[in-house]
Amino acid sequence: MTDETKADSGNTAAAEAAEKPSAIPAEEMSRLTDGIVGALKTVYDPEIPADIYELGLIYKVDIDDDHAVNIDMTLTTPNCPSAAELPIQVENAVASVPGVREAKVNIVWDPPWDPSRMSDEARTVLNMW
């Protein structure tokens, strides 16, 4: 098998996995999603009076069939003074949602955060119009 063939088969496997429907019933997935978003909205950057969800710091939330939740998030800057505590707060908030088995946060820097990622709600709170 050539390297190109290996790469193609890896891409195919990843695509098939992405298309596989969740084993979690739609109603339960909706409830989990709403609970997770609600939990994320309870976590605030201590330097900014807006929650991390509305700030656009959450890039991806995956709910596995075993109810483990994996979250890709970023921070406003790599030098963020809250870099040690915010991921732990996010994990704790999401893990407290009924039905979530565990929560894990991965800090990502690509793409870098910028103010265009903020919701209208965050812009209103921060008077950034």
C-alpha positions, 0 to 999 in steps of 0.5 A: 500500500502506498502512502497515498493509498494509506492517506486515502483510506484514512480519509475515507474512514474519517468521512464514514465515521463522520457520517455515522448517525449517533446512537443517542436518540434525537430527543436526548441529543437535543436535551444534552445539547441545550444543557451543554450550551446552558452550562457553557453560558455560566462560565465567564472570562473574569476580565470580560463581562460576557460568557465564553459561549457568546464570546465565541471561545467555543469552537466545537462540541462533540457528544460521543455515543457513550455521553462523553463530551469533547470540547475544542475551545480557544482563549482570547490570547495565548497569554490569557491570565485565566488560561489555567482556570477557564478549561477546568471551569468549562469541564466542570460546568459541562460535566454537571449536565445530567446525562453527560458522563465526562467532559474534556476540553482541548485548547486550540489556537487555530483559528485564532480568536478575534472579536468577529467571533462574538455574538450580537449578545456579547457585542451588546454587553460589551458595547462593541457596535 
